[in-house]
Amino acid sequence: MSLNNQDLNDRSLQLLKTLVERYIHDGQPVGSRILSKDSELNLSPATIRNVMADLEDLGLIHSPHTSAGRIPTVSGYRLFVDSLLTVKPIDAKDLAQISLGLSENDDPNNMIGAASRLISDLTNMAGVVTLPKREAVYLRHIEFLPLSHNRVLVIFVTNEQEVHNKVIHTDKVFSAAELQQAANYLNSLYAGHNLAAVKSALLKDLQLEQERTNQAMLDALKIAKLTFEAGHQKDDYVLSGETNLMGFSELSNRDHLRSLFEAFSHKSDVIHLLDQSMKADGVQIFIGKESGYQAFDQCSLVTSSYSVNDEIVGVLGVIGPTRMAYEKIIPYVDVTAKLLGAALNPKTTTP
């Protein structure tokens, strides 16, 4: 059922807002007496009970077990987050802590780890940050170093300064001179080209060289093919503070924790959710079953993308219970993502 403010009057919206805020704060079902006191609407408990019954009929709240109180449903949280939430400004002290924590690291991977830990520490939940991923990855330079047992160490640079290392196994032993010749040949062919285009061109060039029977060039192309085969660099993320989730009663069930930590370990589900966040601007929120993954049914994921050179390259987020303080979490995620992007942008110097 799709709901918005027009489906409810101001009184109902105010009571829903009060109920959600109180439940987030206390973690206990909220009854009519508490709502009467907290809502400041000067309504009788009987009137409030009638409004709560209407909210329950709309699927916005429900009664757990035999409790007289009510708690929000996923739909209730969604209406609250989209229309009723009053976001709080981030504390100046915490803002300074984030800026300092990111500025202490020069290496991009260290910055990613620092951002994950910072957002986890500030929210007391799990912090997650994907490693930078660019749609366009360009090969700048490649080198080969001989190792023992038909192994070759490949060092290649992409984009401006991203260095990758990979050990490949070849079908014969290559000397340092042969590997240098191969690197020179490949750099002359592919340096400056999109990596996806390089992979595609390799197959075509391999076929051409096989027809020309130029063994040195053929060897170079075969080595390159081994280097750039699928899987040289998988999308990944840095997760911090996942044990914080054990402190929330609604997530402390052993079976639920097991499935949640298995999802963190396998990573594919989390990566899929974070990839969805990269496709939209601003803060994205998945509440409970909205994620589409059973392991996250009792969790919310609040994310925001971060950019380098005006290009979205990754996502930063917080994973916690659906009963999280959204008014605090949202600005922390938003600001930390922006500061991470700024910290990762190449530093420019004025001559």
Legacy VTK file of the C-alpha trace (Angstrom):
# vtk DataFile Version 3.0
C-alpha trace
ASCII
DATASET POLYDATA
POINTS 351 float
0.000 0.000 0.000
1.425 3.359 -1.046
0.810 6.113 1.478
1.642 9.770 1.792
0.672 12.756 3.915
-2.576 13.239 2.028
-3.863 9.872 3.243
-3.748 11.049 6.873
-4.827 14.165 8.715
-2.420 16.274 10.763
-3.504 14.637 14.013
-2.771 11.139 12.732
0.595 12.206 11.319
1.582 13.855 14.595
0.672 10.757 16.576
2.577 8.520 14.158
5.623 10.785 14.404
5.444 10.740 18.202
5.040 6.969 18.308
8.008 6.324 16.025
10.252 8.755 17.914
9.313 7.255 21.262
9.833 3.687 20.061
13.229 4.573 18.572
14.236 6.111 21.896
12.897 3.450 24.275
12.615 0.297 22.215
9.309 -0.533 23.889
5.774 -0.687 22.423
4.066 2.681 22.792
0.634 2.914 24.423
-2.116 5.540 24.234
-1.218 7.125 27.596
2.348 7.805 26.512
1.137 9.221 23.198
-1.350 11.435 24.997
1.455 12.893 27.100
4.144 13.160 24.417
2.112 14.357 21.447
0.889 17.571 23.134
-2.366 17.298 21.198
-4.638 17.350 24.261
-6.508 14.247 23.090
-8.201 11.679 25.282
-6.752 8.154 25.484
-9.933 6.877 23.784
-9.444 9.215 20.804
-5.805 8.232 20.566
-6.759 4.558 20.601
-9.114 5.187 17.686
-6.386 6.941 15.718
-3.959 4.112 16.497
-6.527 1.617 15.228
-6.732 3.580 11.974
-2.935 3.652 11.681
-2.856 -0.083 12.271
-5.508 -0.657 9.583
-3.281 1.294 7.173
-0.346 -0.992 8.011
1.743 1.764 9.589
1.916 0.286 13.091
1.218 -3.062 14.656
0.905 -4.690 18.063
3.636 -7.189 18.951
2.256 -10.283 20.658
-0.360 -9.344 23.266
1.056 -5.934 24.123
-1.357 -3.016 24.405
1.256 -0.791 22.809
2.172 -0.421 19.164
5.417 -0.304 17.195
6.108 0.989 13.669
6.035 -1.281 10.624
8.397 -0.857 7.680
5.697 1.271 6.025
5.427 3.367 9.175
9.169 3.947 9.263
9.146 4.802 5.551
6.426 7.447 5.956
8.248 8.820 8.985
11.613 9.020 7.213
10.232 10.462 3.979
7.795 13.012 5.393
7.941 13.492 9.171
11.601 13.395 10.081
13.360 16.450 11.478
17.065 16.003 10.720
19.474 17.267 13.374
22.620 19.183 12.396
25.867 17.317 12.956
27.760 18.239 16.119
30.731 20.547 15.479
32.998 18.363 17.624
32.083 15.257 15.629
32.560 17.132 12.369
36.076 18.067 13.441
36.735 14.438 14.431
35.733 13.190 10.978
37.830 15.810 9.178
40.881 15.099 11.326
40.498 11.333 11.021
40.430 11.509 7.227
43.207 14.072 6.904
45.623 11.843 8.860
45.738 9.370 5.962
47.353 9.911 2.552
46.762 6.455 1.125
43.257 6.091 -0.415
42.735 2.613 1.063
43.665 3.905 4.521
41.160 6.734 4.082
38.426 4.222 3.238
39.224 2.240 6.370
39.330 5.396 8.484
35.948 6.546 7.153
34.400 3.163 7.940
35.732 3.224 11.503
34.751 6.863 12.065
31.141 6.445 10.982
30.894 3.260 13.056
32.301 4.937 16.165
30.073 7.997 15.820
26.864 6.000 15.337
27.727 2.933 17.429
26.586 0.782 14.519
28.323 -0.943 11.600
30.076 1.348 9.145
30.612 0.265 5.547
32.485 1.951 2.688
33.029 0.547 -0.799
36.437 0.861 -2.383
36.533 3.467 -5.161
35.174 2.122 -8.425
35.334 4.059 -11.635
33.300 3.341 -14.726
36.278 4.305 -16.881
39.591 2.705 -15.846
42.592 3.539 -18.017
45.819 1.603 -18.260
48.809 3.886 -17.773
51.778 1.540 -17.515
52.614 -2.142 -17.063
55.764 -3.982 -15.913
56.707 -7.655 -15.491
59.224 -9.147 -13.053
60.311 -12.815 -13.228
59.679 -15.033 -10.206
60.444 -18.698 -9.612
58.425 -21.657 -10.944
57.030 -20.017 -14.090
55.545 -17.168 -12.133
55.566 -13.513 -13.123
54.852 -10.498 -10.930
52.741 -7.982 -12.834
52.704 -4.344 -11.759
50.292 -2.094 -13.600
49.105 1.445 -13.021
45.565 2.595 -13.831
44.062 6.067 -14.000
46.358 8.575 -12.321
48.118 6.712 -9.526
46.387 3.437 -8.711
48.987 0.675 -8.553
47.931 -2.994 -8.812
50.017 -6.118 -8.230
49.227 -9.607 -9.485
51.149 -12.881 -9.744
50.408 -14.920 -12.868
51.503 -18.419 -13.890
52.892 -18.778 -17.407
53.372 -21.901 -19.506
57.114 -21.310 -19.893
59.998 -19.498 -18.210
60.651 -15.919 -19.332
63.876 -14.011 -18.801
63.898 -10.480 -17.438
64.858 -9.219 -20.913
61.942 -11.033 -22.542
59.523 -9.648 -19.975
60.890 -6.131 -20.492
60.385 -6.505 -24.241
56.831 -7.712 -23.653
56.082 -4.760 -21.343
57.478 -2.284 -23.865
55.323 -3.783 -26.591
52.134 -3.752 -24.493
52.736 -0.195 -23.258
53.179 0.971 -26.840
49.891 -0.690 -27.815
47.596 -0.098 -24.863
48.882 2.659 -22.554
46.212 5.341 -22.200
43.399 3.041 -23.320
40.279 2.096 -21.388
40.916 -1.208 -19.581
37.662 -2.689 -20.873
38.758 -1.854 -24.420
42.182 -3.369 -23.733
40.624 -6.687 -22.701
38.521 -6.718 -25.850
41.440 -5.780 -28.121
43.661 -8.485 -26.616
41.529 -11.276 -28.064
41.579 -9.750 -31.537
45.308 -9.001 -31.402
46.052 -12.525 -30.171
44.368 -13.965 -33.235
46.285 -11.642 -35.555
49.654 -12.480 -33.983
48.928 -16.204 -34.181
48.463 -15.766 -37.929
51.736 -13.796 -38.192
53.609 -16.348 -36.031
55.536 -13.620 -34.212
56.334 -15.576 -31.053
57.639 -12.656 -28.971
54.556 -10.540 -29.610
52.328 -13.569 -29.124
53.923 -14.266 -25.739
53.418 -10.647 -24.708
49.734 -10.785 -25.569
49.263 -14.080 -23.743
50.865 -12.616 -20.621
48.595 -9.583 -20.898
45.558 -11.826 -21.263
46.502 -13.642 -18.034
46.936 -10.268 -16.329
43.587 -8.805 -17.297
41.408 -11.871 -17.073
38.191 -11.357 -15.098
38.768 -11.229 -11.406
41.966 -9.166 -11.219
40.198 -6.742 -8.883
36.824 -7.480 -7.368
34.497 -4.834 -6.055
34.809 -4.842 -2.298
34.132 -2.850 0.825
35.533 -2.137 4.259
33.251 -3.009 7.186
33.815 -1.760 10.742
31.965 -2.152 14.025
29.768 -5.076 13.005
29.993 -6.387 16.592
28.134 -3.227 17.673
25.006 -4.804 16.229
25.106 -7.503 18.899
24.211 -4.845 21.462
20.732 -4.248 20.019
18.106 -6.551 21.478
16.158 -6.848 18.221
19.290 -8.128 16.456
20.633 -10.340 19.260
18.823 -13.521 18.256
21.498 -16.114 17.545
20.020 -17.307 14.245
19.505 -13.758 13.036
23.039 -12.764 13.961
24.405 -15.817 12.164
22.585 -14.965 8.928
23.600 -11.318 9.228
27.286 -12.110 9.712
27.174 -14.683 6.919
25.874 -11.930 4.630
28.778 -9.725 5.701
31.186 -12.582 5.005
29.811 -13.493 1.568
29.593 -9.781 0.681
27.551 -10.174 -2.504
24.248 -9.077 -0.912
25.803 -6.011 0.704
27.617 -5.097 -2.517
24.350 -5.357 -4.459
22.594 -2.975 -2.049
25.480 -0.528 -2.112
25.611 -0.639 -5.912
21.947 0.394 -5.961
22.871 3.411 -3.841
25.440 4.494 -6.437
22.682 4.881 -9.017
20.892 7.675 -7.121
21.842 11.071 -5.764
21.809 11.942 -2.086
21.114 9.763 0.920
19.430 6.420 0.244
17.681 4.374 2.931
16.688 0.705 2.862
14.379 -0.172 5.745
13.888 -3.784 6.793
12.446 -5.951 4.036
12.914 -3.162 1.481
16.453 -4.513 1.017
15.088 -7.704 -0.519
17.431 -9.844 1.588
16.127 -11.858 4.531
19.315 -11.342 6.535
18.562 -7.602 6.646
14.851 -7.863 7.529
15.454 -6.322 10.964
18.038 -3.800 9.741
18.162 -0.464 8.011
20.946 0.644 5.693
21.554 4.388 5.327
23.957 5.266 2.516
25.358 8.154 0.535
27.645 8.053 -2.483
31.002 9.814 -2.546
32.668 11.393 -5.560
36.155 12.022 -6.868
36.601 14.600 -9.627
32.809 14.955 -9.828
32.459 11.224 -10.572
30.601 8.915 -8.185
33.093 6.174 -7.309
31.789 4.606 -4.092
29.275 4.477 -1.272
29.507 5.048 2.478
26.835 3.759 4.808
25.645 2.668 8.228
23.971 -0.660 8.991
21.871 -0.857 12.145
18.470 -1.867 13.477
15.331 -0.418 11.895
14.917 1.297 15.261
17.782 3.705 14.619
17.939 7.442 15.225
17.466 8.417 11.579
17.518 12.139 12.371
21.118 11.713 13.554
22.354 8.919 11.278
21.299 10.569 8.001
23.371 13.766 8.378
26.376 11.831 9.702
26.361 9.566 6.656
25.796 12.485 4.280
28.570 14.660 5.719
31.099 11.834 6.111
30.578 10.768 2.486
31.160 14.335 1.292
34.298 14.724 3.423
35.637 11.372 2.211
35.169 12.424 -1.398
36.947 15.708 -0.713
39.832 13.910 1.010
40.227 11.481 -1.913
40.296 14.194 -4.563
43.830 14.691 -5.919
45.516 17.574 -4.160
46.294 20.552 -6.372
49.169 22.883 -5.699
49.481 26.490 -6.728
52.796 27.329 -8.408
LINES 1 352
351 0 1 2 3 4 5 6 7 8 9 10 11 12 13 14 15 16 17 18 19 20 21 22 23 24 25 26 27 28 29 30 31 32 33 34 35 36 37 38 39 40 41 42 43 44 45 46 47 48 49 50 51 52 53 54 55 56 57 58 59 60 61 62 63 64 65 66 67 68 69 70 71 72 73 74 75 76 77 78 79 80 81 82 83 84 85 86 87 88 89 90 91 92 93 94 95 96 97 98 99 100 101 102 103 104 105 106 107 108 109 110 111 112 113 114 115 116 117 118 119 120 121 122 123 124 125 126 127 128 129 130 131 132 133 134 135 136 137 138 139 140 141 142 143 144 145 146 147 148 149 150 151 152 153 154 155 156 157 158 159 160 161 162 163 164 165 166 167 168 169 170 171 172 173 174 175 176 177 178 179 180 181 182 183 184 185 186 187 188 189 190 191 192 193 194 195 196 197 198 199 200 201 202 203 204 205 206 207 208 209 210 211 212 213 214 215 216 217 218 219 220 221 222 223 224 225 226 227 228 229 230 231 232 233 234 235 236 237 238 239 240 241 242 243 244 245 246 247 248 249 250 251 252 253 254 255 256 257 258 259 260 261 262 263 264 265 266 267 268 269 270 271 272 273 274 275 276 277 278 279 280 281 282 283 284 285 286 287 288 289 290 291 292 293 294 295 296 297 298 299 300 301 302 303 304 305 306 307 308 309 310 311 312 313 314 315 316 317 318 319 320 321 322 323 324 325 326 327 328 329 330 331 332 333 334 335 336 337 338 339 340 341 342 343 344 345 346 347 348 349 350
